[in-house]
Amino acid sequence: MSPEILINSAYILASILFVLGLKMLGRQATARKGNFLSGVGMLIAIVVTLLDRHVIDYTWIVVGLVAGTVIGLACARLVKMTAMPEMVALLNGFGGLASLIVGAAEFFRIRGGTVMPEHPLFTATVIYLTILIGGITFTGSVYAFCKLAEWLSGRALTFSGQNFVNGLMLIATLAAGVLYVLTGDPQLALIAFAVFTLLSLVLGWTLVMPIGGGDMPVVIAMLNSLSGVAACAAGFIINNNVLVVAGCLVGTSGVILSAIMCKAMNRSLANVLFSGFGSAPAAAGAAGAGTIQGELKPISAEDCFGVLEAARQVVIIPGYGMAVSQAQHVVRELAEVLERNGAEVRFAIHPVAGRMPGHMNVLLAEASVPYEQLIEMDAINPVMPTMDVAIVIGANDVVNPAAARDKSSPIYGMPIINAHEARTVICLKRGKGTGFSGLENQLFLMPNTRMLYGDAKASLQGVVAEFKSLAAT
């Protein structure tokens, strides 16, 4: 059997493991096994690629492997679970950068006469697409990282004619790409290459600027998809089958996830990317007829204990505030205390809660909350009126009644968890501001809502302490 057949057979095996692993990641019970299978598939792909006869020098490959291993281990040990959204954004960006570098390296190899492509037009087109998508992914992901890490404001940044300017840059990028693919002049090809490379990097930054913090889950999913498409194009450049397959899997899964996120917000992808949602807070006096009027009613940890002690049906609705305060373990402890007190506890998870897809599921799984207690939005809403208490931990838009009542609200029409239908709602919040999304939450003003101010972790520890003191007497 020829080496070529052995290599491609190994790549097919790796691709099968990728598909199986991705399928298993859809359920908590099989997620670990799925992650392991995907890792084995990637190991096979890397080893077979390194043994390929086309590798003539391992020096820089070894340097890259050692450096990547050290960085990866450091990230795994030091990056907190609450920082996963920005970590995912950064990894997406590095994936795009890697593809861009592959495309640039192939361009200079061809320009230097090191290699002559068998299909020049196809190769030039794929190089252009790799650099365009990789560049947009890289700088767009870096901007998303800065927003998620709060190095930059999470508010959407817009200016007059922004979409027009972005459109002009995109047209210029396409024109430079066409010139690069069709020209036979090496000097013109170099100029066109420099132009579309630079513009792709600028476009990545400017395309993410008008997207607000509340839409970050969709942005993360889209950038993940783009990193996969860039990797797929890079696979065509270096004629690597497994990279093409892996890139397609990442690209398509990212698109599907983006569609799920958009559906959960009842918005189109174009609206998320180009509407400038969250660029400015809603004016207090511009509310529509469905606006809820009222005042914020604070509650203490002791009074909160009194409400929960009598409750028999409790639903906990987590949001990014739980991640910020790293309260997931205390949340699980509170759930256990409530269950010992005779209450049935559920966790209601909105599809876009947090700052990346599945953010709340990841944090609660890390805290060993049983998967059976995690209830999706469509399943919890019909029984919400039977809940004695709904505990909202740092969530904002996903429980905002304005989405159903106030036609002037930017989130009007967005499906939400109907926390306001519970008999009593306890909202944990650090202060009276609008939070990361920039929208006032009308849930806070409803007559059955009480506000437990302060750090969510400390507040819940106070409530748990009250239960423990009761058990000790």
N, C-alpha and C positions, 0 to 999 in steps of 0.2 A: 504494500500500500504506500502510495507516494506521500511525502511530507505535507503537500498541499491538502490532500484529502483528510489527513489526520488533524491538521489545524482547523479546517472548516468543520469537521465533525465535533471537535472540542468546542468551537464557537456555537454550534447548534445546541449542544448540551448546556452550555452557559446560558443561552437565550431561553431555553426551556425552564431552567432554574429561576431566571428572572421573572418569567411569566407566573410560575407557581408561587414564588415568593410574594409577588405583588398581589396575587389573589388572596393569599393567606393574611396579608396585612389588613384586610378589610374586617377582620374579627379579632377581638382582644384575645380570645382563647388560642388562636393560631398565629398571632402577630410575631411572637418571639421566634417560632419555627420559620415563619416566612422571612423574617429578617436574616436568619441564619442561612437559609437556602439562597437568598439573593447574594449574601456575602460569599458563599461557596462558589456561586456562579461567577462573581467578579474575580475571585481568586483564580479560578480556572482560566478566565479570559486574560488576566494579567500574565500568568505563568506561560501560557501558550504564546502570547505575543512576545514575551522576552526570549522564548526559545526559537522564534521565527528566524529564518536564515537572513532576513533583511536587516537585522540588528548587527551593526559592525563595531560598535563601541559601547561598552556598558558603564563607562565612567560617570557621565552625567545622569544616567538612569539610576545608578546606585545613590548618587548624591540626592536626587529627587526623592527616591524611596525613603531614605533615612530622614531627610528634612520633613517630608510629609507625615511620616510615622510619628516623629517627635511632636509636631504641631497637632496632629490628630489626637494623640494621647493626652496632650496638655489641655486641649479643648474639652475632651470627654471628661476629664477630671475637674477642670476649673469652671467651665461654663455652667451656670445654674439652669435648672429646668425652666425657670421663669424667663430666661434670656434666649430660649429656643427660637422665637420668631425672628429676632435679629440675626441669630446664628444661621438659620435656614436662608435668610435673604443674602447673607454674605457668601454662603456656600454656592447659592445660585449664581452669584456674581463671579466667583472664581471659576465656575464651570463655563460661563460665557467667555471669560478672559482666556481660559485654556484653549477653547475653540478658536478664538481670534488669533492667538499665537500660532496655532497649527496652520491656519489659513495664510498668515503673514509669512511663515517659514516656507511654505510651499510656493508662494509668490516669488520670494527671493531666490529659491532654488531654481525655479524656471527662468527667472530673469538672468541669473548667473550662468545659465547653460548647463547646470548640474544634471538636469533631467529634462527630457522632452515629452510632454504629455501625448498620449495616444489620441485623445479627443480634445484638442485645445479649447474649443468653444465651451464644451461641457465643463472642463476643468476650471476655466476662467469664471464661469457662472457660479459654480459651487464655491470657489474661493471668495467671490463677492458676497454670496449669501451667508457664508460662514462668518465673515468679518462684520457684515452688517448686523446680523442677529446677535452675534457674540458681543459686539460693542454695545449695542442697546441693552443687552442683558446685564453686562458688567456695570456700566455706570448707573443704570436704572436700579439695580440691586444695591449698589453702594448708597444711593440716595434713600432707598427704602430702609436700609440698615440704619442710616443716620436718623431717620424719622422714628423708627421703632426704638432705637436706643436713646431717643430724646436728645440727641446732639443737635438736631434741627427741630423746628416747630412741627408738630403733627398736623397743623392746619394746612389746608390746600393753598398753594401759592399761585395766584393767577395775575395776569396783566392783560390789558386791552389788546386784542388781536393775537392772543397766544396761539390758538388753534391755526390761525392763518400762517403765523411764523413757522410753527412746526410743520405745517403742510408744505411751505416753501422749502424747508430744509429736507423734507422727505423727497420732494421732486428733484432737488439738486443731487441728493444721494442716488436716486434711481438713474438720473442722467449720467452721473459719473460712472455708475456701474455699467450702463450700456456702452459708454465710450471705452471703458476698460476691456469689456468682453470683445468688442468689435474691432478696435484699433489694432493696426499692425505696427504702430510706432512705439518702440520701447519707452521713449521719453514721455509721450502722452499717457501711456499705460501707468507709468510711475506717478505722474501728476494725478490722474484719476484715482489711483489706489490711495494716495495720501488724502485726497478730498473725501472719498466715501468712508475711509477709516475714521478721520477726524469728525465728520458729521454724524456717524453712527454713535460715537462716544457722547457727543453733545445731545443728540436726540434721546438717548437713554435717560439723561438727567432731566431734560425739559418735559419729557412725556410723563414722568412720575411726579413732577412738581405740582400739577393741578389736582392730584389725587389726595384726598384727606385721610386722616388716620382711621376713620371708621370703615374705610374701604380697603384697609391693608390686607385682610384675608384674600380678597380677589387679586390684589397686586402680587402677593406672594405666589399664589397658584399660577398666575400668568407668567411671571418671571421664571418659575420652575419649568413651565412648558417651553418657554423660549430657550432656556438652557439646554433642554433636550433636543429641540430642533437644531440648535447650533452644533451640538455634539453629533447629531445624525449627519449634518452636512460635512462636518470634519471627517466622519467615517468614510464618506465618498471620496474625500480628498486623498486620504492615505490608504484607501481600498481595504478598510477593515470592516468585515461583516458584522461582528458583534457590537461595534460602536454604533453602526447604523441601527441595529435592532434595539439596543438599549436607549438610544436617542429617541427613536420612535415611541417606545413605551413611556418614557418620561414626558415627551411632548404631548401625546394623546391623553395621558392620565391628567396632566396639568390643565388641558383644555376642558376635559370632563369636569374636573373639580371646580374650575372657574365658572362653568355653566351652573353647577349646583349652588355655588355661592351667590351668583346673580339671581337665581330663582328664589333663594331664601330671602333675598332683599327686594324681590319683585321689581328688579331693575335690569336693563339691558347692559351688556358689556360695554357698549359705546357710551352709555350714560355714566357708567363708573369711571371710564378712562378719560372722558372729555367734558363732563359737566361741571367740574370744579366744585363738587359737593363738599361742603364744610369749609369753604374759603373764608367765610365770615359767619359769626354767630347770628342767629335769628334775632331780629329786633323785638324787644319786649312788647312793644305796642302794636306790632303788626300781626298779632295772632288772629286766626280765623275764628269762625263761629263755634268750632268744636273744641276750642281751648278750655282746659280745666282751670278753674280759679280756686285759689286756696292759699294756705300757708304751710311752711315746713313745721312739722311737729316732732321735736326731738324726744328720744327715749333713752333711759340709762340702761346699763347692763343688768342692774338688779330688776328693773321693770320688765326688761326683755326676758329675763329668766321666768318671771311670773307668767308672762304670756305663753312661753314655750312649755312651761311645766304642765299647763292644762291642755295643751294641744295633743291631738291623736293622729292628725294627718298633717305632715310637714313636707314642703317641697323647698329645696335649696337650688337657687338659680345663680350660678357663678358667672363672673365676667372678668375683665382684665384686672380689676381691683384686687381680686383674689391672688392673681399672679404677682402683682406689684408688692403686696405685703407678704407673699410666700405663706399664705394662710391655708394651703390645701390640707396639710396634716392636721391642723386644728379643726378644720371643717369636718374631716373624717371623724375626729374625736368627738365633736359635738353630735354628729349623726349617731355614733355609738351610744352616747349618753342618752340621747332622746329615745333610741330604741329600747334601752334598758328601762326607761321611764314609761314604756308602753306605747310609744308613738311609731307610726309607720313613716319612714323617711324615703323620699325620692330626690333625685337630682335631675333637673330639667336643663337640657343642653340645646342652645340655639345653634344652628349650623355656622353662623358667623361670629359666635362669641369669642372674644380674645382678639389676637392680632395675627393669627395664622389659622388655616383650616385644621380643626381638631385640637386646638390649643387647650381647651378646658378638659377634653377627654384625656389628653396626655398628662396634664397636671394631676387629675383625680386618679388616674391609673398609677401614677408615681406614688401617690399617697395610699395606695391599696384599697381604694373604694371599690366595692364589688361592681362588676360590669352590669349586673342585673338591675342595679339601682339607677343606672343612667337611662333617662327617658328622653326621647326626641320630642321636639316641639309639637308635632302633629298628634302625638300620643298623650301628652300631658294636658293640652288645652281643653279637651272635652271634660276632664275631671277637675279642672282648676277650681270651679265653684265649691267643690267639696273639701278643699284644703283649708284647714284651720289657720295655718300660718304659711306664708311664702317668705323665705329669707333671700333677699337679693344682695349678692356680694360683689359690688363694684360693676355690675352690668348697667348699661345706659340705653342705647338705642334699641336693643333687642327686647326690652320690656316697656318701652315708651308708648303709652296709650295714644299719643299724638299720631302715631302711624295709622290708627284706625279712625280717629275722630277729627283731626285738624287738617283740613285740606290745604292750608297754607304752609304746613310743615314740609321740609325737604324730604322727610322719610314717609310721607303719606302713602299708604298702600303697601308698605313693607310688612310681611307677616311677622308677628311678634309672639313671645310667650305671654299669655294673658295673666300676668302676675296680679294685676289689679282686681281680678275676679275672686281672689282668695279672701277669706273673712278678715284677716289681718295681714298686712305686708310690713316687713321690717327690712329697711334698706340700709346697708352698711356703706358709708361713704367717708372719705378723708375730710372733705370740706364742702362748701356750698357752691363751688365752681361748676362749670359745664363739663369738665373732664376732657378726655382725649379727643372725642368726636366733635366737640364744640356745640352740641345741641342741649337745650334745657330738657330735662326729663319730667314730663307732666305727671308721672306716677308719684313723684315726691309730694305733690300738692293734693293728692286725693285724701278724702276723709278717713279711709281705713289704713293709711300709711303712716308709719313712724320711722324717724331717722335716727340711726345709731351712728353718731359721728366718731371719727378717730381711725387709727390704723386697724384694718380688718382683723389682723391676727391678734392684736392686743384686745380688741373688743370681744372677739369670740372666746379668747382665753378667760376673760372676765365672766362671760356667761357660763362657760364650762366649770369655772371655779365655784359658781353659785350652786350648780347641780351637785358637785362633789361635796360641798359643805352640807347640803341637804342630806346626801347619802351617809355622811359621817355622823349625823345626829340621830 
